[in-house]
């Protein structure tokens, strides 16, 4: 798995994921599961949905 998420993308996913997990305690279990996936992809730095779409938010080093 090659990393395909930049730092801003990871931070946004982490914050939104945590919010969804907290909201799921008062609402639907599905929100918590979605939140867990968002937190996990944030921590790994890899989003499987980006692969078929050939998307990468990771900035490339200039050489």
MMTF fields as JSON, N, C-alpha, C and O atoms, coordinates in Angstrom:
{
  "mmtfVersion": "1.0.0",
  "mmtfProducer": "UNKNOWN",
  "numBonds": 251,
  "numAtoms": 252,
  "numGroups": 63,
  "numChains": 1,
  "numModels": 1,
  "chainsPerModel": [1],
  "groupsPerChain": [63],
  "chainIdList": ["A"],
  "bondAtomList": [4, 2, 8, 6, 12, 10, 16, 14, 20, 18, 24, 22, 28, 26, 32, 30, 36, 34, 40, 38, 44, 42, 48, 46, 52, 50, 56, 54, 60, 58, 64, 62, 68, 66, 72, 70, 76, 74, 80, 78, 84, 82, 88, 86, 92, 90, 96, 94, 100, 98, 104, 102, 108, 106, 112, 110, 116, 114, 120, 118, 124, 122, 128, 126, 132, 130, 136, 134, 140, 138, 144, 142, 148, 146, 152, 150, 156, 154, 160, 158, 164, 162, 168, 166, 172, 170, 176, 174, 180, 178, 184, 182, 188, 186, 192, 190, 196, 194, 200, 198, 204, 202, 208, 206, 212, 210, 216, 214, 220, 218, 224, 222, 228, 226, 232, 230, 236, 234, 240, 238, 244, 242, 248, 246],
  "bondOrderList": [1, 1, 1, 1, 1, 1, 1, 1, 1, 1, 1, 1, 1, 1, 1, 1, 1, 1, 1, 1, 1, 1, 1, 1, 1, 1, 1, 1, 1, 1, 1, 1, 1, 1, 1, 1, 1, 1, 1, 1, 1, 1, 1, 1, 1, 1, 1, 1, 1, 1, 1, 1, 1, 1, 1, 1, 1, 1, 1, 1, 1, 1],
  "groupList": [{"groupName": "UNK", "atomNameList": ["N", "CA", "C", "O"], "elementList": ["N", "C", "C", "O"], "formalChargeList": [0, 0, 0, 0], "bondAtomList": [1, 0, 2, 1, 3, 2], "bondOrderList": [1, 1, 2], "singleLetterCode": "X", "chemCompType": "L-PEPTIDE LINKING"}],
  "groupTypeList": [0, 0, 0, 0, 0, 0, 0, 0, 0, 0, 0, 0, 0, 0, 0, 0, 0, 0, 0, 0, 0, 0, 0, 0, 0, 0, 0, 0, 0, 0, 0, 0, 0, 0, 0, 0, 0, 0, 0, 0, 0, 0, 0, 0, 0, 0, 0, 0, 0, 0, 0, 0, 0, 0, 0, 0, 0, 0, 0, 0, 0, 0, 0],
  "groupIdList": [1, 2, 3, 4, 5, 6, 7, 8, 9, 10, 11, 12, 13, 14, 15, 16, 17, 18, 19, 20, 21, 22, 23, 24, 25, 26, 27, 28, 29, 30, 31, 32, 33, 34, 35, 36, 37, 38, 39, 40, 41, 42, 43, 44, 45, 46, 47, 48, 49, 50, 51, 52, 53, 54, 55, 56, 57, 58, 59, 60, 61, 62, 63],
  "secStructList": [7, 7, 7, 7, 7, 7, 2, 2, 2, 2, 2, 2, 2, 2, 2, 2, 2, 2, 2, 2, 2, 2, 2, 2, 6, 6, 1, 7, 2, 2, 2, 2, 2, 2, 2, 2, 2, 2, 2, 2, 2, 2, 2, 2, 6, 7, 7, 2, 2, 2, 2, 2, 2, 6, 7, 7, 7, 1, 7, 7, 7, 7, 7],
  "xCoordList": [0.838, 0.0, 0.89, 1.628, 0.796, 1.531, 0.646, -0.532, 1.221, 0.443, -0.067, 0.65, -1.324, -1.919, -2.713, -3.553, -2.438, -3.159, -2.178, -1.21, -2.441, -1.632, -2.026, -3.015, -1.251, -1.489, -2.825, -3.5, -3.214, -4.488, -5.654, -6.611, -5.58, -6.604, -6.697, -7.797, -5.555, -5.541, -6.128, -6.886, -5.787, -6.291, -7.8, -8.491, -8.307, -9.756, -10.486, -11.499, -9.98, -10.611, -10.585, -11.552, -9.476, -9.355, -10.391, -11.068, -10.51, -11.458, -12.899, -13.689, -13.244, -14.613, -14.916, -16.026, -13.939, -14.134, -14.415, -15.308, -13.656, -13.877, -15.253, -15.955, -15.631, -16.954, -18.059, -19.028, -17.912, -18.926, -18.999, -20.085, -17.858, -17.853, -18.592, -19.39, -18.333, -18.998, -20.5, -21.297, -20.895, -22.316, -23.016, -24.199, -22.28, -22.9, -23.327, -24.191, -22.736, -23.174, -24.606, -25.305, -25.041, -26.386, -27.32, -28.516, -26.779, -27.559, -27.309, -27.366, -27.038, -26.908, -25.518, -24.501, -25.507, -24.258, -23.486, -22.255, -24.215, -23.568, -22.631, -21.576, -23.002, -22.124, -20.801, -19.742, -20.869, -19.658, -18.766, -17.544, -19.367, -18.573, -17.904, -16.744, -18.62, -18.044, -16.92, -15.875, -17.138, -16.109, -14.86, -13.746, -15.034, -13.889, -13.087, -11.856, -13.775, -13.089, -12.303, -11.168, -12.906, -12.22, -10.98, -9.937, -11.088, -9.935, -8.841, -7.66, -9.236, -8.256, -7.509, -6.286, -8.236, -7.559, -6.674, -5.628, -7.081, -6.271, -4.952, -3.892, -5.022, -3.816, -2.891, -1.671, -3.467, -2.653, -2.084, -1.034, -2.78, -2.342, -2.667, -2.084, -3.597, -3.965, -5.476, -6.134, -6.019, -7.454, -7.685, -7.314, -8.292, -8.527, -9.44, -9.336, -10.323, -11.227, -10.476, -10.948, -9.319, -8.537, -7.833, -7.529, -7.568, -6.781, -7.448, -6.808, -8.708, -9.299, -9.513, -9.565, -9.635, -9.84, -8.52, -8.498, -7.405, -6.055, -5.915, -5.379, -6.409, -6.325, -5.239, -5.09, -4.483, -3.511, -3.464, -3.268, -3.643, -3.546, -2.174, -1.92, -1.297, 0.048, 0.886, 0.918, 1.566, 2.411, 3.709, 4.332, 4.113, 5.354, 6.522, 6.394, 7.675, 8.887, 9.411, 9.434, 9.837, 10.412, 11.88, 12.606, 12.317, 13.722, 14.393, 15.577],
  "yCoordList": [-1.176, 0.0, 1.249, 1.513, 1.967, 3.222, 4.343, 4.432, 5.196, 6.283, 7.209, 7.521, 7.644, 8.521, 9.661, 10.278, 9.939, 11.008, 12.017, 11.653, 13.282, 14.358, 14.678, 14.155, 15.533, 15.831, 16.531, 16.239, 17.433, 18.129, 17.148, 17.21, 16.264, 15.241, 14.346, 14.04, 13.922, 13.064, 13.77, 13.169, 15.031, 15.774, 15.964, 15.825, 16.282, 16.469, 15.159, 15.149, 14.056, 12.756, 12.37, 11.812, 12.669, 12.325, 13.079, 12.487, 14.375, 15.19, 14.77, 14.589, 14.616, 14.225, 12.817, 12.551, 11.923, 10.567, 10.536, 9.819, 11.315, 11.366, 11.951, 11.466, 12.984, 13.583, 12.559, 12.463, 11.798, 10.784, 9.692, 9.205, 9.31, 8.295, 8.808, 8.082, 10.042, 10.62, 10.744, 10.422, 11.207, 11.354, 9.996, 9.897, 8.95, 7.621, 7.096, 6.222, 7.614, 7.188, 7.633, 7.005, 8.697, 9.23, 8.919, 9.206, 8.335, 8.134, 6.729, 5.742, 6.661, 5.406, 4.774, 5.466, 3.452, 2.705, 2.904, 2.87, 3.11, 3.285, 4.484, 4.437, 5.543, 6.716, 6.372, 6.848, 5.555, 5.125, 4.277, 4.417, 3.396, 2.573, 3.408, 3.176, 4.362, 5.262, 6.073, 6.283, 6.527, 7.268, 6.439, 6.941, 5.158, 4.273, 4.091, 4.084, 3.945, 3.81, 5.081, 5.013, 6.231, 7.502, 7.664, 8.111, 7.307, 7.399, 6.418, 6.765, 5.2, 4.196, 4.623, 4.497, 5.123, 5.556, 6.761, 6.917, 7.606, 8.761, 8.322, 8.846, 7.37, 6.899, 6.119, 6.162, 5.404, 4.661, 5.555, 5.255, 6.662, 7.529, 6.952, 7.352, 6.014, 5.333, 5.221, 4.764, 5.642, 5.536, 4.59, 4.92, 3.419, 2.47, 3.021, 2.597, 3.947, 4.516, 5.396, 5.605, 5.914, 6.768, 5.966, 6.514, 4.675, 3.865, 3.745, 4.075, 3.287, 3.156, 4.51, 4.586, 5.562, 6.9, 7.607, 8.693, 6.961, 7.51, 8.905, 9.816, 9.057, 10.314, 10.202, 9.16, 11.272, 11.342, 12.78, 13.709, 12.957, 14.296, 14.512, 15.54, 13.527, 13.601, 14.47, 14.269, 15.439, 16.328, 15.624, 14.996, 15.722, 15.11, 16.039, 17.26, 15.445, 16.246, 16.752, 16.027, 18.018, 18.596, 18.228, 18.395, 17.727, 17.326, 18.157, 17.962],
  "zCoordList": [0.0, 0.0, 0.0, 0.949, -1.043, -1.15, -0.611, -0.955, 0.234, 0.826, -0.277, -1.228, -0.13, -1.135, -0.504, -1.159, 0.789, 1.478, 2.052, 2.72, 1.784, 2.329, 3.761, 4.273, 4.401, 5.815, 6.054, 7.042, 5.185, 5.368, 5.229, 6.001, 4.271, 4.062, 5.291, 5.75, 5.83, 7.015, 8.229, 8.989, 8.416, 9.577, 9.512, 10.521, 8.331, 8.168, 8.441, 9.139, 7.897, 8.126, 9.597, 10.116, 10.269, 11.682, 12.516, 13.357, 12.283, 13.047, 12.754, 13.68, 11.487, 11.118, 11.637, 12.098, 11.564, 12.065, 13.549, 13.999, 14.321, 15.766, 16.073, 16.961, 15.343, 15.548, 15.261, 16.014, 14.178, 13.841, 14.909, 15.224, 15.461, 16.513, 17.749, 18.342, 18.133, 19.303, 19.058, 19.939, 17.869, 17.55, 17.53, 17.852, 17.149, 17.069, 18.437, 18.515, 19.522, 20.852, 21.133, 21.928, 20.496, 20.701, 19.537, 19.603, 18.475, 17.263, 16.715, 17.448, 15.442, 14.708, 14.828, 14.87, 14.882, 14.894, 13.59, 13.577, 12.501, 11.19, 11.173, 10.541, 11.851, 11.905, 12.581, 12.172, 13.601, 14.296, 13.417, 13.451, 12.629, 11.721, 10.638, 10.298, 10.106, 9.114, 9.747, 9.13, 10.977, 11.697, 11.918, 11.765, 12.281, 12.473, 11.191, 11.222, 10.075, 8.789, 8.476, 8.004, 8.737, 8.464, 9.342, 8.865, 10.61, 11.51, 11.075, 11.068, 10.713, 10.294, 9.027, 8.956, 8.034, 6.809, 7.078, 6.448, 8.001, 8.361, 8.988, 8.648, 9.895, 10.573, 9.637, 9.796, 8.659, 7.701, 6.608, 6.04, 6.312, 5.219, 3.85, 2.843, 3.822, 2.579, 2.487, 3.421, 1.354, 1.111, -0.064, -1.191, 0.169, -0.917, -2.016, -3.168, -1.683, -2.689, -3.679, -4.796, -3.289, -4.185, -5.279, -6.339, -5.043, -5.984, -7.356, -8.354, -7.456, -8.793, -9.483, -10.711, -8.693, -9.255, -9.554, -10.133, -9.144, -9.35, -8.754, -9.386, -7.523, -6.796, -5.746, -5.108, -5.566, -4.491, -4.0, -4.784, -2.696, -2.12, -1.486, -0.859, -1.659, -1.13, -2.04, -3.254, -1.445, -2.25, -2.604, -1.747, -3.842, -4.312, -4.035, -4.125, -3.693, -3.49, -4.814, -5.809, -4.817, -6.033, -6.09, -5.111, -7.232, -7.4, -8.432, -8.707]
}
